[in-house]
Amino acid sequence: MAGTNPRAARVAKLVQRVIAAAIETQLHDQRLANVTITEVRVTNDLQIARVYWTQLGDEGKEQGERKRATQALRQAKGRLRAAVGAKAGLRLTPEVQFIYDEVPSEAHEIEDILITARKRDEELAKSRANAQYAGDEDPYWHDDEPDDESEDEAGTGGIDDESGDADGFSDWGADSGVVGSEAVSGADVSAHEASAAR
């Protein structure tokens, strides 16, 4: 368990500075290139110092570089503990334990996922901006729109035939000689005139 008292916190910060400087200036080990000490946690009794580290490796070679760095830190543990003892001025130098910090790697993965999602959102926004409706923009009927059938009926005025009257019948009686309800032919008129002369 990491220390919660102020002294343990101060020792943890000191151990972090000493080990980071020793890796860079004293060890000169190529296997520790790009190694970063991210955090140190010291127990309340100052017996154990857990040193968390990460490494920015080449793409596709991370696993191999991490394995070599782990081996180099294990081999240099004694020298690094001696450097801590010389700088810290403690009666008992804490035991140093190196632990690979997974948090930065996970943070990079999350960042990559967010970048990918952001690019997809931008592509979808461009697609929506250039999209067109397959039919009418508003395919629904509204009450305030005129009815085509009622307009047609109002235009005809109820007349089915251009030559007809409003009641639908033509004036056939006037053309055929119909007087009242009876029709008089030309032969009947001549016979009537002859009988009247006698």
Buried (B, 14 or more C-beta within 10 A) or exposed (E): EBBEEEEBBEBBEBBBEBBBEBBEEEBEBEBBBEBEBBBBBBBEEBEBBBBBBBBEBEEEEEEEBBEBBBEBBEEBBEEBBEBBBEBBEEEEBBEBEBEBBEEBBEEEEEEEEEEEEEEEEEEEEEEEEEEEEEEEEEEEEEEEEEEEEEEEEEEEEEEEEEEEEEEEEEEEEEEEEEEEEEEEEEEEEEEEEEEEEE
